[in-house]
Amino acid sequence: MLRELAAAARDEIPTAKFVSILCDRTLRAMSAEGIVIWESLPKQSSESSSDAFRPIARLGSVTDRDIDDQTNRAADSIPSPAWSAHQSLLATIAGDGEPAVVPSTPDVTEPDVPANPTSVPAALVPIDAPGNISVNTSGNPSGNPSFSRRVIEVFLEPGGGIVAQRGYLRFVCQVADLAGEFFRAEQLRTLLRQQSLAEKCDQLIANIHELDRSEKVATLVVDELAEIFQLDRVAISRISGKPKSQVIAVSHVETIDHYSESAQQIRTVAAVTLDNTGAAWISTDEENAASLAPVFAASGIGSESKQRDHGFRVTGFRLAAKQNNPKQDALQEFEKRELLRTVGQTLRMIQQIDHNRQPSLVRLIRHPSTDRHLALHTAKRVTSFAIIAAAIALVMIVPVPKTIEANATLRARDTQAICAISDAVVETIQVEHGQHVRAGDVLMTLSDSNLDQQITTLVGRRAVLAEQKMRLTEDMVDSSASDFDSFEKIQGQRSVVDEEIASVNQQLMLLRQTKDSLTIRSDRDGVIDAWQITKRLGGRPVSRGDSLLQVVSHDSAWLVDAEVSQARIQRVRQADQANKLSAQITIDDAPGVSSVASDWQFGPTRQINQATSGDAVTTAVTLTLAVNDIAPSPTTVSAQASRIGAPARVYFDCGSVPLGDLLLGDLYRDIRNHLALHWRFSDDDESTSF
């Protein structure tokens, strides 16, 4: 018998099965009247003066049922003196830790005196399991560490002697040692399971604090709770707010059918009334083993908590076949505590995320009485925003100067542009860039070999014709007067030769004029504008119309050709129409010197190619300098020539505009122009500034 008990003590079997084997083997080995295994109940409060015991296994004809009918007695009735005396006996044995055989005293009248109220003697042995500290309902250890939680009570046969009773007691002590070994191993296994469960719950709580959306938190929690607590379904529902009783997450389900029977079952279970621990543990008698039976509904907020109900519920379900086979009480209680802790953390996290995602004003409207700090904070923020908005509005209407910048080039108005009048070769160049010349000075000489050849040919032809004319004249003198026909013939030939000579002379005159035009002269006093003319044209052929050089007059006025962006020209035109437009010009190589424009003229709109920003639509504006501050002195010949074509910048002063127009005007006009493609605006609106 003891070997069978020893083997059972080393096996990992449920406690109920082990105590059943223990009772059966002990009862048969001792031929006893009965056997009961007692276990102390957890303390309900710290004011309890003693531990109460309850039977966890019984077998035989004499058991605890012969002491008092506890099962039929009402919970609030007063225990009988016999039952109280027997409880005192169990507490004494468990507290002292000493086994004893207690004789029978059926007529017990004093409940505080330990006694055996049965009709047979009883051998009582505490089960020695060190560390068996009683655990109260809050999960905290309590009681004396040396106090034995379990006691074996064997009801012996009547009439036995002292020696027999001592033998029975030694046997029961051996059985108690084996039971203690089993309970110690079971306690270790229970603690390991509790530690593993606590670590999983802690990891889950840490994971949900890394998420930033309540939907992700709910989805993660329902899946993990179903795995950790071996539930077939876990759901999170919202029982307050709009819409009410809405299922927001179900374990291992991506899409929720809110009109299904399962969703209705979840909403029904979520609406049950919770106890003071913030949970409702549900037991049902479901006959269909394949159907889901509700296990719990929890909010994680107990009656002693000062937190307001967040309006969420977590519900769990198991198959009816599993629900009818619950686990051990100790592990089940710890599971409940861990479950409530995890649920409370989860639902508070969901509430906090939803609370933070709502605007402050919305939270204030929904919770005007509870969010007093939020109301004060929101009022401060609204006031701050209003002050900032008013300050920005005031700053935006402050008038500031409106200046539009445009790229430009500098040029002289009075210039002599010299081009090649025919195809020729540059023979000599008498001037250099920036050289001062006077009217009539030779600038350069061109040569045309074809022209020289034509002149030589015509000169030879004229000589031939002159000789021919001379012979005809001699023939006319030698002819007799009687030969009239011959005379007229020679005279006619001489007339033809005279006409040919006149034609040749005319051609020679034209060719010589053309040759004279190849000698280029200046028609005014000025400055040569021809950069690197010798390098570019010396000894090289030119075509008719090619630009050779230009002469700039000393007293020439200076013009500036500006290109104004199409997005800016409207503002320039408006300022010009209001007589508020003025312009200043600076040259890039002399930024410290500037001049004002006395006159301007708007030219055509055209598209120019910009190397950096692509094609751009601009309007040409030609400005005349009022004072030639940026134009060089006529005496500084080389400096004057270098100014022609120099890059410059024009700054159009368009008056004052609001700061908002200066900063956001372009954006406003771009949006308006885009909308104008779909809606028509009046002409008055087109000139309206931002």
Buried (B, 14 or more C-beta within 10 A) or exposed (E): BBEBBBEBBEEEBEBEEBBBBBBBBBBEBBEBBBBBBBBBEBBEEEEBEEBBBEBBBBBBEBBBBBBBEBEEEEEEEEBBBBBBBBBBBBBBBBBEEEBBBBEBBEEBEEBEEBBBBBEBBBBBBBBBBEEBBBBBEEBEEBBEEBBBBBBBBBBBBEEBEEEEBEEBBEBBBBBBBBBBBBBBBBBEEBEEBBEEBBEBBBEBBEEBEEBEEBEBBBBBBBBBBBBBBEBBBBBBBBBEEEEEBBBBBBBEBEEBEEEEEBBEBBBEBBBBEBEEBBBBBBEEEBEEEEBBBBBBBBBBBBEEBEEEBBBBBBBBBBBBEBBBEEEBEBBEBBBBBBBBBBBBBBBBBBBBBBBEEEEBEEBBEEBEEEBEEBBEEBEEEEEEEEEEEEEEEEEBEEEEEBEBEBBBBBBBEBBBEBBBBBBBBBBEBBBBBBBBBEEEBBBBBBBBEEBEEBBEBBEEBBEEBEEBBEEBBEBBEEBEEEEEEEBEBBBEBBEEBEEBBEBBEEBBEEBEEBBEEBBBBBEBBBBBBBBEBBEEBEEEBBEEEEEBBBBBBBEBBBBBBBBBBEBBBBBBBBBBEEEEBBBBBBBEEBEEEBBBBEEBEBBEEEEEEEEEEEEBEBBBBBBBBBEBBBBBEBEEBBEBBBBBBBEBBBBBBBBEBBBBBBEBBEEBBEEBEEEEEEEEEEEEEEEEBB
